[in-house]
Amino acid sequence: MIELKNVSKTFNANTINEKRALVNLNLTIESGDFITVIGGNGAGKSTMLNLIAGVFPCDSGKIMLDGEDLTRLPEYRRAKLLGRVFQDPMRGTAADMGIDENLAMAYRRGKSRGFRWGIRREERDLYREKLKTLELGLEDRLTSKVGLLSGGQRQALTLLMATLQKPKLLLLDEHTAALDPKTARKVLELTDEIISRDHLTTLMVTHNMRDAIRLGNRLIMMDEGRIILDIKGEEKKNLQVKDLLELFEKASGSAMDNDRMLLS
């Protein structure tokens, strides 16, 4: 379904600050895959998601979706194909607009629009039903400004907005990293439920090795702009954190030294 072919990206090329973020990266994502992506700082995880989303172009290689070449397609043209949730709960929603208005923007993504702005009764009913699944009481606060919500509520709403139109690919960029542990668990539970229910093809970047092992059907580990591990099936089901550390050391030639990943 999604294919990255020999994708490379270098920032600040030919300067003292040159950083090779991705190096001839190859990845094929099958329809329905829920892939967790793990790796240290600077491994290329977020860069990969940004290239897929079209935030900036790749230097070389191709990005394909269902046989269509997205490589040079601008970000706004890809928006109707992708859903995305960022690490910062303040991104992805409009703070000064109501919950219903934010959902309406997400609901209309990729559709033709006229001059009339309004939310029909059937739409409000749909939004209430969707919000009920979050079990956060937001269905009774449709007109509340999103800026009044807690970080966890806002992130759950952003997740709902990103999946309202069932995107061809859902991109989750450490979307629970800024939340407290209890709220992060809740948002991860919602994430797993929505992905399983709607059979969404998903790439989820995380720094938490336990979450990477527990969630999804496939795990990839990145290091210095390359994929060094790709684990699925029974191997992933039987994986433990110590096994992952051993595999990383064997594949990269050095021990894991990322405190954030180790402490998680």
CORMO-V473465 format. One line per field, one symbol per residue. ss: DSSP state (2 for helix, 1 for strand, 0 for the rest). phi: phi as a letter, one per 40 degrees, with the letter a starting at -180 (. if undefined). psi: psi as a letter, one per 40 degrees, with the letter a starting at -180 (. if undefined). A space follows every 10 residues. Layout:
BEGIN
ss->???
phi->???
psi->???
END
This chain:
BEGIN
ss->0111111111 1000000011 1111111110 0001111110 0000222222 2220000001 1111100110 0000222200 0111100000 0000000122 2222222000 0000000000 2222222222 2200000222 0000122200 2222222222 2220000011 1110000000 2222222222 2222222200 0111100022 2222000111 1110011111 1122222000 2222222222 2200000022 2220
phi->.bbbbfcbab cfdgbccdbc cbbfcbabbc dgcbbcbbic cgchcccccc cccgcaccca gbbbbfgccc dbccdcccdc cbbabccccc cgbbccbcdc ccccccccdg bcbbccbabc dccdcccccc cdccfbgccc bdcccccccc dccccccccc ccbcbfccab bbbfcbccbc dccccccccc dcccccccfc cbbbcabccc cccccgbabb bbafgbcbaa bagccccccb dccccccccc ccgaccbcdc cccc
psi->dhhhhfhihh ififidehhh dhhfhhhhhi hehghhhiii hededddddd ddeediiidi aihihfehhe dehidddede diihhidhee ieihdeiidd dddddddehe iiiaehhihi dddddddddd ddedfeeeee fdeihdeeii dddddddddd ddedegidhh hhgfeedeii dddddddddd dddddddefh hihhhiehdd ddddiieihi hihfeihehh hiaddddeii dddddddddd ddeiihehdd ddd.
END
